[in-house]
Amino acid sequence: SITVSGVRVAKTAETNVFTYTYTVGEGFEVKVAGAPEDANVYINNAYGTSRSYTAVPVNGVIRIIVQEGEKEPYICYLVEKEFAEDLLNARYVDSLIDNIGEVKLGSKSTILKAEDLYAKLTNVQKNLVENYDVLTKARESFDEKVKELEIAYNTTGIYLDKQAEKYAPTVNSIGGDWLVIGLARSGVGVPDGYYENVLDYVTEEINDKEQLHTDKSTDNSRVILALTAAGYDVTNVVGHNLLQGLTDMDDVKYQGINGPIWALIAMNSYNYTIPNTDASVKNPVTEEGLVKYILSQQTENGSWVLSPKLSNYDTDMTAMAIQALSPYYGKDEKVTAAVDKALTVLSNTQLKDGGFASYGTITSESISQVVVALTALGIDPLTDERFIKEGNSVLDALCTYYVEGGGFEHINTENKLDGMATEQSYYALTSYFRMENDQTSLYDMKDVTMKDMADVVEEMIKEIGTVTADSEKAIVYARATFNGLSAENQKAVANYSVLQAAETTYAAIKEKIKNVKELINEIGTVKYDKATKVKIEASRSAYDKLTADEKGHIDNYATLTAAEK
């Protein structure tokens, strides 16, 4: 028991805080009774079971420590009633600081809360906080964790940028469009050569329905996202409208739920208008239809799955569905309810280390998709308690896959960089840092300044340069893109006459090459007569007048040399 001037002190709501009353001008004595005989008792650091005071000590607080052998010491506080609230507020902040524990990225909300409440304390109350140094060290440790996250982000961006310099990205799920999306949305920039490679791919692969792949509508969606991020017109890619390839719902659904998901993400990336279709399309795509279909595919447990036969839960597809539905969250009741249900299942399936698995395998890609989903909704993965397990956030988990020097692993036991994992982790971090910097989300690209396609065509015409036998592709691409412009934009192409002249020159070169090939073909069966000799000499003479690049297009030259022998 504890008494002050013979009066037993009263307990407060805090089990180790007691109050006493002090009368100005009078002294008082504090006594501790009932402690074990071998216990050491300290009253405000003075050894003994009693201590006298002539006035209230600083802040009105007296600390009593009872230490019995090696046992945990019992510590309590006597506080003058007028100062009781001050001590209780200080103790509450102390408890918040104690709860920080091992500092991780997921400690952000706990640290922020402790800092915020500490800042609101009076100076007297701040002096009563006993573990403020723990809070300052926690802040330093947290800032260091954030710096490590930024280093992982920046070094990976540098690595990917260098890779793009070596191997210009093309239309591909690895080393292609996702790489471009990450670099463009992070602000690093669009890799040189990507647009030209897209023109090649579109020219070679697109069909009469403007589809890049008959079975995978996601090819169109992916390229639309990358071109939009790069600032290019997706409705005029060498004269083709990639949006048109996403207008048949039966085609979009063919590859599974990911088709409609990515079609919706692509359409919303720049508020694109879904093109009209002709009578041959029996089930045209609409924005409402895409949303409705995605909602209809949500499972009873709240997730979306790519392969229902394999599993009833799929982290990646659930996160992607949330990404697609995010523009409607909070605006559409059905969407909001579906997304909330999906967030619950993601929270419930998050692992103790903050990570996620799909189909039984824990991967960085699953983690990355969750990061993009949360940030698309404006949810901070470092502070939302639903996505912090044992102090670990989803970004804590992602960091365990980082490969020193730039890049990420697929599975963090592989100890080697993986291309897909690196690209997905990078654009996930891009999505997070865009949210932190109050920028639009990863796939909300309305902040992108689109290139003036008249300027793009002018640049394509300039790059034709001196017309040679190898200029066909450059001329054809420039012409197709020019034809894809509106009449008004066509008038804005200042060097259009250069394109026309190039076409004329190239036509002449083509004719010249054609003539030489025909002369060689006319040699026919070689005979030792004058007629054959004349044909051979005419072919040789015409061939020798060609330029080096023109000669490279004479695919029957071996016939001429054989005839001469």
C-alpha positions, 0 to 999 in steps of 0.5 A, a space after each residue: 500500500 502507498 500513503 501520503 501523509 497517512 492517507 491511502 492514495 486512490 487508483 486511477 483508470 491506469 492500474 499503476 497510476 495513483 493520485 494524491 492531494 497537496 495543500 499549498 504551504 504544507 509538507 507531506 510524507 510518502 510511505 510504501 508498506 507491504 513490500 517484501 522484506 528483501 525488496 529494494 524500494 525507491 521513491 523518485 530514485 531515493 532508496 527507502 520506503 518513505 520520503 518527505 517533501 516540502 512541496 510538490 515535485 516537478 510536474 506533480 509526479 512521484 515514481 515508486 519502484 519496488 525491485 524484488 531480486 531478479 524479478 521484473 520491477 513494479 513501477 507506479 506513479 503518484 500524481 497530484 490530482 491537478 497533474 493527473 490528466 497530464 500524466 495519463 495523456 503522457 502514459 497513453 503516448 508511451 503505450 503507443 510508442 511501446 506498440 511500435 515494436 520492430 520497425 517495418 514499413 508497416 509501422 507507418 500508421 503506428 509511428 504517425 499516430 504516436 507522433 501526432 498525439 505527442 505533438 498535441 501534448 503540452 510541454 508539461 505532458 511531453 516531459 512526462 513521456 518516458 520513451 520519446 527517444 524510442 519514437 525518434 529512433 523508430 522514425 529514423 528506422 522507418 525513414 531508412 526503410 523508406 529509403 531502401 524502398 526508394 533505392 529498390 525502385 530507382 535501381 530497378 528503373 535504371 536497370 530496366 532503362 538500360 535493358 531497353 537501350 540494349 534491346 528496344 521493347 516490342 509487343 510482348 508480355 515480357 521485355 515489351 509493353 509492361 516495361 514501357 508502361 512502368 518506365 513511362 508512368 514512373 517518369 523515366 521515359 519511353 524507350 527509343 525504338 518501341 513505337 517503331 517496333 509496335 508499327 512493325 508488329 501491328 503491320 504484320 499481325 493485325 487482322 481485318 477486325 483490328 485484332 492483334 491476336 484472334 484468341 487474346 484480346 489482351 494483346 490489344 489492351 496491353 498495347 493500348 495501355 503502353 501507347 497511351 502511356 507513351 502519348 501515342 494515338 491508339 486509333 491511328 497506328 499505321 492507320 489501324 484503330 486498336 480500340 476497334 479490336 475490342 468491340 466484339 464481346 464474344 471475342 473479348 471474353 474468349 480467353 476468360 475473365 482477364 479479357 474483359 478486365 483488361 479491355 475495361 482498364 484500357 478503355 478507361 485509361 484515357 476515357 476512350 470512346 468504344 467504337 461503333 460496330 457493324 451488323 456482323 458483331 452480334 454482341 458489341 462491347 459497352 462500358 456497362 456490359 464490361 462492368 456487368 460481366 466482371 461483376 457476374 464472374 465474382 465467386 461466392 467467396 469474393 474473388 475472381 479466378 482465371 481457372 475455376 477448375 484449378 482453384 476457387 481463389 486467385 490473388 492476381 485475378 482478384 487484384 486485377 478485377 479490383 483495378 478494372 472496377 476502381 473508377 466506379 468504386 464509391 459511385 456504383 453500389 454494386 461495384 462498391 459492394 463487390 470490391 469491398 468483398 474482394 478486399 476482405 478476401 485479400 485481407 483474409 488471405 494475406 500471409 504473416 509476412 505481408 505477402 500473397 499467393 496464387 494457386 498455392 505459390 507465393 510470388 512477387 507478381 501476386 504481391 505486385 498486383 495487390 499493390 496496384 489494386 490498393 493504390 488504384 483505390 487510394 488505399 495506402 498499403 503501409 497504413 491500412 490495418 486490413 493489409 498489415 499482418 504482424 507489422 508487415 505490409 505488402 511492400 515489406 513483403 515485396 522488398 524481400 524479393 529485391 535483387 541487389 543492383 536492380 530487379 526482383 525475383 519471382 520466388 524469393 528462394 530463387 536468388 535470381 532476377 526474373 524478367 516478368 517479376 521485375 517489370 511487375 514489381 517496378 510498375 507496382 512501385 510506380 503505382 505506389 509512389 504515384 499515389 504518394 505524390 498525389 498523381 493519378 493512378 497507374 492506369 489513369 493516364 488522363 495526365 498524359 500529354 498526347 503527341 500531335 499525330 501531325 507532328 508524328 507523321 512529319 517526323 516519320 517523313 523526315 526519317 525517310 531521308 534519301 530514298 533507296 531500295 530499302 525505304 519501302 517500310 518507312 514510306 508505307 508507314 508514313 503514308 498509312 499514318 497520314 491517311 489515318 489522320 483527319 482531313 484537318 490534321 492532314 493539312 497540318 503536315 508541312 512536309 507532305 510533299 516530301 512524302 509524295 516525292 519519296 513515293 514517286 522516287 521509290 516507285 521508280 526504283 522498284 520498277 528498275 529492280 523489277 526490270 533487272 529481275 525480268 531481264 535475268 529471268 528471260 535468259 532462260 536455258 543457257 545456250 552457246 549462241 548469240 541470242 543468249 549472249 545478248 540476254 546475259 550482257 543486257 542483264 549484266 549491264 542493267 545489274 551493274 547500273 544498280 546501286 548497292 542497296 538495289 542490287 540487294 533486292 535482286 533475288 535471282 542474281 545467282 541465275 545471272 552469275 551461273 549463266 555467265 559461267 
